[in-house]
Amino acid sequence: MSKDASSSRYTITAALPYTNGPIHIGHLAGVYVPADIYARYLRLQGHDVAFICGSDEHGVAIPMKAKKEGVTPKQVIDKYHTIIKQSFADFGITFDNYSRTSAQVHHKTASDFFKKLYDQGDFIEETTEQLFDEKAQQFLADRFVVGTCPKCGYEEAYGDQCENCGSSLNATDLIKPKSTITRTVPTLKRTKHWFLPLDRYESFLKKWILDSHKTDWKPNVYGQCKSWLDDGL
């Protein structure tokens, strides 16, 4: 959230829900109710508040849900965006604007943001190997891969995280990986990507997170960020 002290304007946002299913009580209790309470509190104090959120239509879980239901990703998105937006209204969450990431304003803002980083030379371009499903003829995002966790031996770990031991993983770390789409063994295929090298900003992030804002965050959130910084970005 940000504040313009001279005009007492506040912008509040909350995590964008993925449109692969309805929201549940855990979403409300953990994210949206606390943000709504804060927005209401500021409004009661006479401040100008913009409480903004929207449906995230770009999560890997969406095409997974679409494949499972035998429909297109857009059909899944449209269905659950409508359900989620209505649920927020029914629960009285007071968004000033609830939108979606397919909106033209979102596309333009995101494009401008990344183009600025590109023009500044902030990205690096690297060719890496990524798991590829030959049968489905597509590269596999992390959640489309399961295999044995190299740290605890759990046999149904995802390509981004083991839900048994909680370790963060790369899909290529998995032992005996399988595609969740076709259940076949994927191959490695070279592909080119842009990366934002966070190590360039490590000293700034350490100072901002570990020193300036140590007491602002919940202990578990602070601890997770600290562990990433301690390991080196």
Backbone torsions as a table, in degrees:
resi	resn	phi	psi	omega
1	MET	NA	148.5	-178.5
2	SER	-128.4	156.6	-177.0
3	LYS	-135.8	132.3	170.3
4	ASP	-99.7	102.7	-171.1
5	ALA	-62.5	-32.8	-175.2
6	SER	-69.4	-29.8	-177.6
7	SER	-115.2	1.9	-179.6
8	SER	54.2	42.8	176.7
9	ARG	-101.6	136.4	179.7
10	TYR	-124.2	138.4	169.9
11	THR	-112.8	124.9	-179.3
12	ILE	-121.2	134.6	174.7
13	THR	-135.0	162.7	178.2
14	ALA	-134.4	160.7	-177.4
15	ALA	-53.5	134.0	-179.4
16	LEU	-76.6	124.3	179.9
17	PRO	-74.3	138.9	174.5
18	TYR	-71.4	142.3	-177.7
19	THR	-91.6	52.4	175.6
20	ASN	-114.3	8.5	179.2
21	GLY	176.4	168.2	179.8
22	PRO	-73.6	159.2	173.8
23	ILE	-76.2	156.8	178.7
24	HIS	-130.2	-179.1	-173.0
25	ILE	-63.4	-29.6	177.8
26	GLY	-65.6	-39.8	175.7
27	HIS	-59.6	-48.6	-176.6
28	LEU	-62.2	-48.5	-175.5
29	ALA	-67.3	-37.4	-173.9
30	GLY	-83.8	-27.9	-171.0
31	VAL	-126.2	-56.8	-164.2
32	TYR	-83.5	-37.6	177.9
33	VAL	-65.6	-46.5	177.2
34	PRO	-59.1	-41.6	178.8
35	ALA	-65.7	-37.9	179.8
36	ASP	-67.2	-39.9	177.5
37	ILE	-59.8	-44.1	-179.0
38	TYR	-65.9	-41.1	178.8
39	ALA	-62.2	-43.6	179.3
40	ARG	-63.9	-40.5	179.9
41	TYR	-60.7	-44.4	-179.8
42	LEU	-67.5	-39.5	178.1
43	ARG	-62.8	-40.8	178.9
44	LEU	-63.4	-26.3	177.1
45	GLN	-82.9	-1.3	177.2
46	GLY	90.2	11.5	-179.8
47	HIS	-82.0	156.4	175.4
48	ASP	-86.0	114.0	-172.2
49	VAL	-119.9	134.8	170.4
50	ALA	-118.2	107.4	-179.7
51	PHE	-100.9	108.6	-167.9
52	ILE	-122.0	138.6	175.9
53	CYS	-157.7	-176.5	179.1
54	GLY	177.1	170.2	-179.5
55	SER	-82.6	132.9	176.1
56	ASP	-90.3	114.7	-174.0
57	GLU	-100.1	11.7	-171.5
58	HIS	-116.3	13.1	-177.9
59	GLY	-77.0	147.1	178.8
60	VAL	-60.5	-30.2	-179.0
61	ALA	-63.6	-20.3	-177.8
62	ILE	-69.7	-53.7	176.2
63	PRO	-63.6	-28.7	175.3
64	MET	-63.2	-44.3	178.5
65	LYS	-64.0	-40.5	-178.9
66	ALA	-63.2	-42.8	178.7
67	LYS	-63.4	-39.1	-178.7
68	LYS	-67.3	-36.3	-177.4
69	GLU	-92.0	-6.3	179.3
70	GLY	71.1	31.9	179.1
71	VAL	-128.8	178.4	178.7
72	THR	-83.3	155.5	175.6
73	PRO	-56.4	-37.7	-179.9
74	LYS	-63.7	-36.5	177.4
75	GLN	-64.4	-40.2	176.4
76	VAL	-63.4	-46.3	-178.3
77	ILE	-60.5	-50.6	-177.7
78	ASP	-62.0	-39.6	-179.7
79	LYS	-62.7	-52.0	-173.1
80	TYR	-81.1	-24.9	172.8
81	HIS	-61.1	-44.7	179.4
82	THR	-62.5	-44.1	-179.6
83	ILE	-64.7	-45.6	-178.0
84	ILE	-64.6	-46.7	-179.1
85	LYS	-60.3	-41.3	179.4
86	GLN	-68.3	-36.1	178.7
87	SER	-62.4	-42.8	178.1
88	PHE	-62.2	-42.1	178.5
89	ALA	-63.5	-42.9	-179.4
90	ASP	-63.8	-34.5	179.4
91	PHE	-85.9	-1.6	175.2
92	GLY	77.7	23.2	175.9
93	ILE	-72.3	125.1	-166.2
94	THR	-94.9	56.3	174.8
95	PHE	-62.9	138.0	171.3
96	ASP	-81.7	-26.1	175.7
97	ASN	-150.5	118.3	173.4
98	TYR	-116.7	111.1	-172.8
99	SER	-118.1	-152.3	179.0
100	ARG	-153.5	155.4	-172.4
101	THR	-76.4	-2.5	172.5
102	SER	-87.6	-4.2	179.7
103	ALA	-64.5	144.1	-177.4
104	GLN	-60.1	-37.0	-179.6
105	VAL	-64.4	-33.9	177.7
106	HIS	-69.5	-44.4	178.9
107	HIS	-58.4	-45.2	-177.6
108	LYS	-67.0	-44.4	-179.0
109	THR	-63.6	-44.6	179.6
110	ALA	-64.4	-42.6	179.3
111	SER	-62.5	-44.3	178.9
112	ASP	-62.0	-39.3	-179.1
113	PHE	-62.4	-49.9	-177.3
114	PHE	-72.3	-33.1	178.1
115	LYS	-65.7	-37.1	177.6
116	LYS	-63.2	-44.6	177.3
117	LEU	-61.3	-40.1	179.6
118	TYR	-64.8	-46.3	-179.5
119	ASP	-63.2	-30.1	178.7
120	GLN	-80.6	-6.1	-179.3
121	GLY	75.7	26.8	-176.6
122	ASP	-80.6	-20.4	179.3
123	PHE	-88.7	154.5	167.0
124	ILE	-119.7	147.4	-177.9
125	GLU	-109.3	126.1	-178.5
126	GLU	-136.0	147.8	173.2
127	THR	-99.7	123.4	-178.0
128	THR	-128.1	172.5	176.0
129	GLU	-101.0	132.0	-178.9
130	GLN	-130.1	148.8	-179.5
131	LEU	-67.1	136.4	-174.9
132	PHE	-131.3	130.3	178.2
133	ASP	-90.4	108.0	-177.5
134	GLU	-66.0	-35.5	-178.6
135	LYS	-70.0	-43.9	-179.9
136	ALA	-83.5	-13.0	-178.5
137	GLN	55.9	52.3	175.8
138	GLN	-154.4	151.4	172.4
139	PHE	-70.0	151.6	-174.9
140	LEU	-106.9	114.2	171.4
141	ALA	-65.6	162.3	-170.7
142	ASP	-53.3	-38.3	-177.4
143	ARG	-78.8	-5.9	175.4
144	PHE	-92.7	9.2	-179.8
145	VAL	-127.4	134.4	170.9
146	VAL	-128.5	155.1	179.1
147	GLY	-177.5	-168.9	-178.2
148	THR	-86.2	128.9	179.4
149	CYS	-66.5	128.7	-179.7
150	PRO	-72.1	-10.3	-176.2
151	LYS	-100.6	-34.9	-177.6
152	CYS	-125.2	-9.3	177.8
153	GLY	85.2	4.9	178.3
154	TYR	-64.2	130.7	-168.8
155	GLU	-88.0	-5.3	-180.0
156	GLU	-122.2	37.9	177.3
157	ALA	-73.1	146.7	176.2
158	TYR	-85.0	168.4	-178.2
159	GLY	-72.1	-9.1	177.7
160	ASP	-114.4	-21.5	-175.7
161	GLN	-161.7	144.5	171.6
162	CYS	-93.8	119.0	-177.9
163	GLU	-81.0	-2.1	176.0
164	ASN	-87.5	-49.5	-178.1
165	CYS	-106.7	-8.9	176.7
166	GLY	83.2	4.0	-178.0
167	SER	-70.1	140.8	172.0
168	SER	-80.0	137.3	-174.8
169	LEU	-134.2	163.5	163.8
170	ASN	-103.9	149.2	-177.5
171	ALA	-57.3	-34.8	-179.0
172	THR	-74.2	-7.9	176.3
173	ASP	-78.3	-22.8	-173.9
174	LEU	-64.5	142.6	173.9
175	ILE	-89.3	133.2	-178.1
176	LYS	52.1	59.0	-179.7
177	PRO	-68.0	149.6	177.2
178	LYS	-135.3	146.4	173.9
179	SER	-76.4	133.2	176.7
180	THR	-76.8	-12.0	-178.8
181	ILE	-80.6	-50.7	-175.0
182	THR	-116.8	-5.1	-177.4
183	ARG	63.2	19.3	176.4
184	THR	-93.8	165.9	178.4
185	VAL	-82.7	121.0	-178.3
186	PRO	-75.0	160.7	174.7
187	THR	-106.9	168.5	175.4
188	LEU	-97.6	131.7	-178.6
189	LYS	-133.7	138.7	-177.8
190	ARG	-75.2	138.7	-179.8
191	THR	-150.2	150.2	-175.0
192	LYS	-101.6	137.1	-179.0
193	HIS	-141.1	159.5	168.8
194	TRP	-93.9	143.3	176.3
195	PHE	-130.8	145.5	173.4
196	LEU	-102.1	106.6	-175.2
197	PRO	-73.2	95.8	-175.7
198	LEU	-66.5	-19.4	179.4
199	ASP	-62.5	-22.5	177.0
200	ARG	-65.4	-25.7	-175.0
201	TYR	-111.5	16.0	-173.8
202	GLU	-62.7	-42.3	-178.4
203	SER	-65.3	-40.2	177.7
204	PHE	-64.0	-45.7	-177.8
205	LEU	-65.2	-38.8	177.3
206	LYS	-60.9	-45.4	-178.8
207	LYS	-66.3	-42.8	-175.8
208	TRP	-70.1	-41.3	-176.1
209	ILE	-86.0	-50.3	-171.8
210	LEU	-79.7	-25.8	-177.8
211	ASP	-106.9	-57.8	-171.5
212	SER	-73.1	-31.6	-172.3
213	HIS	-125.3	25.7	-177.2
214	LYS	-58.0	-38.6	-175.1
215	THR	-92.8	0.2	-176.4
216	ASP	-84.9	-23.8	-171.6
217	TRP	-106.7	159.9	174.4
218	LYS	-63.4	147.6	-177.3
219	PRO	-55.3	-38.7	-178.5
220	ASN	-69.9	-35.4	178.2
221	VAL	-69.1	-45.4	177.7
222	TYR	-60.1	-43.7	-178.6
223	GLY	-62.9	-39.4	179.0
224	GLN	-65.2	-46.6	178.2
225	CYS	-62.8	-39.6	179.4
226	LYS	-63.3	-38.6	-179.1
227	SER	-64.9	-37.9	177.3
228	TRP	-64.4	-44.0	-179.6
229	LEU	-67.0	-39.1	179.1
230	ASP	-64.4	-33.9	179.8
231	ASP	-78.1	-14.7	-177.3
232	GLY	91.2	128.8	-177.8
233	LEU	-82.5	NA	NA
